[in-house]
């Protein structure tokens, strides 16, 4: 048992965990995170269908590859301008204008 305690102590972090704050953030932002994930899937599907890498698409959009990575990870709160650019450059529909209020 002493050996197990030593192993667990060695794995213990010196920094306090922020898991509670992250869980609260996900709870508070559930709706836009869900929509962002849906957009990410549409973008990834379009990139794959068109044989584009995220790096190639970043150049086409005029943004950094890191920005495209944020979009395709579903963690980015996108502006309407960015969504429109994604739609135009990929030839896909992300927002249905007929159902927008």
C-alpha positions as CSV (number, residue, x, y, z in Angstrom):
1,X,0.0,0.0,0.0
2,X,2.9,2.3,0.8
3,X,4.2,1.9,-2.7
4,X,0.8,2.9,-4.2
5,X,0.7,6.0,-2.1
6,X,4.2,7.0,-3.3
7,X,3.1,6.4,-7.0
8,X,0.0,8.5,-6.5
9,X,2.0,11.3,-4.8
10,X,4.4,11.4,-7.7
11,X,1.5,11.9,-10.1
12,X,-0.1,14.6,-8.0
13,X,0.2,18.1,-9.5
14,X,1.5,21.1,-7.6
15,X,-1.0,23.3,-9.4
16,X,-4.7,23.4,-8.3
17,X,-7.1,21.9,-10.8
18,X,-9.4,24.1,-12.9
19,X,-11.7,21.3,-13.9
20,X,-14.6,22.9,-12.0
21,X,-14.3,26.2,-13.8
22,X,-14.1,24.3,-17.2
23,X,-17.2,22.2,-16.3
24,X,-19.1,25.4,-15.4
25,X,-18.0,27.1,-18.7
26,X,-19.3,24.1,-20.7
27,X,-22.6,24.2,-18.7
28,X,-23.0,27.9,-19.2
29,X,-22.1,27.8,-22.9
30,X,-23.7,24.5,-23.8
31,X,-25.9,25.9,-26.7
32,X,-23.2,27.8,-28.7
33,X,-20.6,25.0,-28.0
34,X,-23.1,22.5,-29.5
35,X,-23.6,24.7,-32.6
36,X,-19.9,25.3,-32.9
37,X,-19.3,21.6,-32.9
38,X,-21.9,21.2,-35.7
39,X,-20.2,23.8,-37.7
40,X,-16.8,22.1,-37.1
41,X,-18.1,18.9,-38.5
42,X,-19.5,20.6,-41.6
43,X,-16.2,22.3,-42.2
44,X,-14.2,19.2,-41.7
45,X,-16.5,17.2,-44.0
46,X,-16.2,19.9,-46.7
47,X,-12.4,20.1,-46.4
48,X,-12.2,16.3,-46.7
49,X,-14.5,16.2,-49.7
50,X,-12.5,18.9,-51.5
51,X,-9.1,17.4,-50.6
52,X,-8.0,20.5,-48.7
53,X,-5.7,20.5,-45.6
54,X,-6.4,22.9,-42.8
55,X,-3.2,24.7,-43.7
56,X,-4.3,25.1,-47.3
57,X,-7.7,26.4,-46.2
58,X,-6.1,28.8,-43.7
59,X,-4.2,30.4,-46.6
60,X,-7.3,30.6,-48.7
61,X,-9.2,32.3,-45.9
62,X,-6.3,34.6,-45.0
63,X,-6.1,33.4,-41.4
64,X,-3.6,31.4,-39.4
65,X,-3.7,27.6,-39.4
66,X,-4.3,27.9,-35.6
67,X,-7.5,29.8,-36.3
68,X,-8.7,27.0,-38.6
69,X,-7.8,24.5,-35.9
70,X,-9.9,26.4,-33.4
71,X,-12.9,26.4,-35.8
72,X,-12.5,22.6,-36.6
73,X,-12.2,21.7,-32.9
74,X,-15.7,23.2,-32.2
75,X,-14.4,25.5,-29.5
76,X,-14.6,28.9,-31.4
77,X,-17.4,31.3,-30.9
78,X,-17.7,32.4,-34.6
79,X,-18.9,35.7,-35.9
80,X,-21.4,35.9,-38.7
81,X,-18.6,37.3,-41.0
82,X,-16.5,34.2,-40.4
83,X,-19.4,31.8,-40.9
84,X,-20.2,33.6,-44.2
85,X,-16.6,33.3,-45.3
86,X,-16.6,29.6,-44.5
87,X,-19.8,29.2,-46.5
88,X,-18.5,31.1,-49.5
89,X,-15.0,29.5,-49.7
90,X,-16.2,26.0,-49.1
91,X,-19.4,26.2,-51.1
92,X,-21.5,24.9,-48.2
93,X,-24.5,26.2,-46.2
94,X,-24.0,26.5,-42.5
95,X,-26.8,28.8,-41.6
96,X,-30.2,28.5,-43.2
97,X,-31.2,32.1,-43.9
98,X,-34.9,31.0,-44.2
99,X,-34.9,29.8,-40.6
100,X,-33.0,32.7,-39.1
101,X,-35.1,35.0,-36.9
